[in-house]
Amino acid sequence: MASPTDSTQVATLSWSGNEVALGSEQELGALLDRLTAEAETDLPFMVAVARPDGSTLSIGLGRDESVATHVPGSLDPPYLSMRGDPDRTEPIEFVSGGEMTEFAPRSAVPIEAARRALLEFFRTGELSPEFEWEEV
């Protein structure tokens, strides 16, 4: 992680055993674009932005719909998920922690919404007030 005097690293992005230090929204956006292309040709997978305090926001890449989940830096509950369509009946799946993982149907959100939430978290360390979040 960055030291308090290192202002170039805002957060890290991790996925499938990889981790990259990020210094700008542009870096994050370009990396998300590249990883989305990989996920669309292979298997959809989760990526996580981790802030210096240890809090993370994870989203799924490689589908038209995604999920967004938050874990606080303390690792103690509450764990939160972006609220999606309450009428959806099919779960959504992404590779997470090396295994295909099912997420609740109501947690599926448009990929654009998940990316906006991830950018807001990267910028501010806060969950986007644009969306509703629920405890999981």
BELUR-V307287 format. One record per pair of residues at least 12 apart in sequence whose C-alpha atoms are under 7 Angstrom apart, sorted by the first residue. I is the first residue (numbers start at 1). GAP is how many residues later the second one is. D is the distance in Angstrom with one decimal. If there is no record, write none. Layout:
i = {I:I}
gap = {GAP:GAP}
d = {D:D}
This chain:
i = {1:8:9:9:9:10:10:10:11:11:11:11:11:12:12:12:13:13:13:13:14:14:14:15:15:15:16:25:36:36:39:39:40:40:44:44:44:44:44:44:45:45:45:45:45:45:46:46:46:46:46:46:46:47:47:49:51:53:54:55:55:55:56:56:56:57:57:57:57:58:59:60:64:64:65:65:65:65:66:66:66:66:66:67:67:67:67:67:68:68:68:69:69:78:79:79:80:80:80:80:81:81:81:81:81:82:82:82:82:82:83:83:83:83:83:84:84:84:84:85:85:86:88:88:89:90:91:91:91:92:92:92}
gap = {51:15:12:13:14:12:13:41:38:39:40:41:111:37:38:39:34:35:36:37:33:34:35:31:32:33:82:94:25:26:22:23:22:23:16:17:18:19:50:51:15:16:17:49:50:51:12:13:14:15:48:49:50:12:13:73:74:20:19:16:17:18:14:15:16:12:13:14:61:12:55:34:46:47:43:44:45:46:42:43:44:45:48:15:40:41:42:47:13:14:46:12:13:57:56:57:53:54:55:56:26:52:53:54:55:25:49:50:51:52:23:24:49:50:51:22:23:24:25:21:23:20:17:18:16:15:12:13:14:12:13:16}
d = {6.5:4.9:6.2:5.5:4.4:6.0:5.4:6.9:6.5:5.5:4.7:6.2:6.7:5.6:5.3:6.8:6.8:5.5:4.6:6.4:5.7:5.3:6.6:6.4:4.7:6.6:6.7:7.0:5.3:5.2:6.1:4.4:4.3:6.8:6.8:5.5:4.4:6.5:5.1:6.2:5.5:5.5:6.8:4.7:4.3:6.2:6.4:5.5:4.3:6.1:6.1:6.1:5.5:5.6:6.4:6.8:6.6:5.5:4.1:5.7:4.4:3.7:5.7:5.3:6.5:5.6:4.5:6.6:6.5:6.5:6.3:6.2:6.3:5.7:6.0:5.3:4.5:4.8:5.5:5.3:5.9:5.0:6.4:6.9:5.7:5.2:5.9:6.5:5.7:5.4:5.8:4.4:6.5:6.1:5.7:5.8:6.0:5.3:4.5:5.7:6.6:5.5:5.4:6.4:6.4:6.1:6.7:5.9:4.5:6.4:6.4:5.3:5.5:5.5:6.3:5.0:4.8:5.2:4.9:5.1:6.7:4.8:5.5:5.9:5.5:5.2:5.6:5.2:4.1:6.8:6.2:6.6}
